[in-house]
């Protein structure tokens, strides 16, 4: 199956519930008009023949026409989509590999949909799915998803693309790229250059509120590591994780060779006062071990045999990483935002986005509830990912409900309320 431009294999755009309902309304209207037209024609024949063509035969003919439309409707769903789906830019695909359904899978889906409609609650089963796909019982039974091929909404990985299906998609892409590279060498060079650029950013860190003694000696790998001593009073960084060699750091320092003691510089001779200010005299040189000299700007450490330079001249390391915004949660925790981040009870990973699971004991949040997206001018935007309970922005005494799927700008001091949780935008443009 060909993949739309700008969308990777196994990734599609979820269809909105409103557009799906609209497609069903269009297809249902066509079925109703067809059945009514056939019933009217056959009833007219029955009246014209004064009962020679019975009315029950006219009713049966109307239901036969409806059954024929159902077969045609199922065939279209298994292919490029029904009339309503094509009119609104929707298409049914398999959840595993994104391919078309075929007649049998579409028939199973429609039968489960009809059985669910008998008990009424089955018609509303898509609302029970908190993910962006809103898969109903008929979708799960047939392992299908409704996608948007008109280009609306974010691109999301298919829910069933795992294991062998993912490997098959990757193999198909590799074969296609190999054929392209053979005919266009420049395309291969561009692909190699883009492959070196990471597409998934690291998870946003949670900033601690103070010194936590329970975290001393803890490393991200989960194993307890030996606690490193703090930096010296002079401010010189002596150990950098991942850069400093632990074996060399833990090794004892080599003993210094004995040398002559530090001698104070002789006092400068007295100078007669002059009417004009004289320039400051250079610091006097002092002999030290090894034949070198040191100025009076240097100082000696008690018990040491050498001279240590002024600590203000030492260079210090700086990461230079600047967060886009800082968030303050309702439990007091602080979080730095470094890029596009997905929030929810259990957000699904997406290309080019970080995930930040939110603690939710009351199950009031959707799996992927909302996302925060920085703009090019370092502005901050929030997008409701079609969550069940929605997102509300409170700015002072005013409140604004975020429209699902649309970007809404947030500013410093705004409070986002979603489910039973809330957070404050502490720093943002």
ABEGO torsion letter per residue (X at the ends): XBBBBGBBBGBBBBBBAAAAAAAAAAAAAAAAAAAAAAAAAAAAAAAAAGGABBAAAAAAAAAAAAAAAAAAAAAAAABAEBAAAAAAGBBBBBAAAGBBAEAAAAAAAAAAAAAAAAAGAAAAAAAABABAAGBBAAAAAAGBBBBBAAGBEBBBBBAABBEAAAAAAAAAAAAAAAAAAAABAAAAAAAAAAAABBABBBBBBBBBABBBAAABGBBAAGBBBBBBBBBBAAGBBABBBGABBAAAAABBBBBBBBBBBBBBBBBBBBBBBBABBBBBBBBBBBBBBGGBBBBAABBBBBGBABBBBBAAABBBBBAGBBBABBBBBAAGBBBBBAEBBBBEABBBBBBGBBBBBBBBAAGABBABABBBBBBAAGBBBBBBAGBAAEBBBBBEABBBBBBBGBBBBBBBGBBBBBEABBBBBABBX
